[in-house]
Structures are given as C-alpha cells and as structure tokens.
Amino acid sequence: MIRSVRTKEYLYIINYYPDEPFPIWVPYLSNMPIYREMLRLDAEGKLTGPQKSWFAYSRPPEELYDVKNDPYQTKNIINDPKLKPIIADLRKRHKQWTVETGDMGHLNEPEMIESMWPGGKQPVTDVPYFIINSAEDRSSKNYRTGGTYSSPMTLGFYCPTHGASIVYTFEEKANRGWLLYNGPLSLKPGTHNLRVKAVRYGYKESEELKGTFVIN
C-alpha cells in the first residue's frame, strides 16, 4: 500500500509497508529481457546507485523528491531539516484526502468484503425501467413495459442502482448479443421485442426487463 501527494515542486510518498521489497514479482515484468538482466546483475553485486536502490529489499517509510531539480526522483530528501514545513503540509494533505475519499486501503480484505457484501450476501442490481417519450405518452405511463406508439418515439432505460451499466438487445435467441446503452433509442415503425438488464461490478446482474413496442 503506497500513497502519494504531488505538487508542482515536490512528490511525497508514504510506504505503509516499508518491509516490502521494491522488486515485487510480477509475471509480465519478470519476463522482460532488461528486467531479467538487472536481476542477474543484482545477483552478481554489480548494480550501484539508482539502479541498486530500485532493487532494494525494503522501502523508506516516507520519500520526498524535488521534481524540478531531480526529475528522475533518485535523491530522497525526506530528512532535509529545511523542508520540515513542506513535509508537514504534504502529510496534512494526504491525511485530508484519506478522510475525504474514505480510502479503503486501510481495511483488511475481510473488512472490505463485509462493507461490500454485508453478512456475506452479494447485492443484486436493480431491474431497469423503460423511459418512454412519445406524443401520446408523457406522464404516468412512462414506466410501462411495452405498448403501441406513434412515430417519432424514443425509448430510454434507467436503473436505480448507482453506478450500474445497462445493456439491451433486440434478439430473442439464447446466444443474443448485448449492446451497451449510452443514450435513448429512436425506434422505427414496426414491432420491437426488447430485453434489458443491468449490472454493477461486484453485484449480481439484474433480472431481465422485457417489453414489446409497436411503432406506427
């Protein structure tokens, strides 16, 4: 867990787990030729300076870099006594951001799961609504699940679950293709059999909403 604050002059970094090494094993990175070469040089004790610091097996609790005079951020100046007021300000900004955003990095995984799935029960995305806009339908019938309407007519969808995405299809076969909803549909004259559903990441997807619209 790492957090940082950046201004025009400085980059402040706090490492909440300073015992974690810099060279964390990642399959993609570990197969890159230049990275494998650096691992070999490190094993042979041939890395020095910034290259060696990148392969350190612990992290400083805090880091501070002068991004104007040290654009590659190789000189950690967190212990410079002249910069104490600046460091205090950056620490304050970090704490304020943590509170304002409710930084979930401070939760362990069981606590995080409980906050998302209370009692271990996965939430379900709400079923969407049809939003109908036509000359003969402008008020109480806007959430009906179908009907006959005169052209021109537009049809929108709404899901009460905040942050949910909505998909729809005109197909009725089992392997139907879903389209991502991003604005009202203009239905042409004819019969349209629609299926709509919604999903939010971490939630079960909603039940399908079905409706038949006949446009004259």
WOGI-V186414 format. One record per backbone hydrogen bond with DSSP energy under -1.0 kcal/mol. CO is the residue of the C=O (numbers start at 1). NH is the residue of the N-H. Records with the same first field share a line. If there is no record, write none. Layout:
BEGIN
CO->NH  NH
END
This chain:
BEGIN
1->16
3->14
5->12
9->67
10->7
11->65
12->5
13->63
14->3
17->20
18->59
22->24
26->30
29->32
32->36
33->37
34->38
35->39
36->40
37->41
38->42
39->43
40->44
41->46
42->45
48->51
49->53
50->54
52->55
53->56
56->22
61->15
63->13
64->77
65->11  67
66->70
70->73
77->80
80->83
81->84
83->87
84->88
85->89
86->90
87->91
88->92
89->93
90->94
91->95
92->96
93->97
94->98
95->99
96->100
97->101
98->103
103->106
104->107
108->112
109->113
110->114
111->115
112->116
113->117
117->120
118->121
123->204
129->158
131->156
133->154
134->137
137->134
139->142
141->144
142->132
147->214
149->216
153->187
154->133
155->185
156->131
158->129
161->164
165->199
166->181
167->197
168->179
169->195
173->176
179->168
185->155
190->215
192->213
194->211
195->169
196->209
197->167
198->206
199->165
200->203
204->125
209->196
211->194
212->147
213->192
214->149
215->190
END
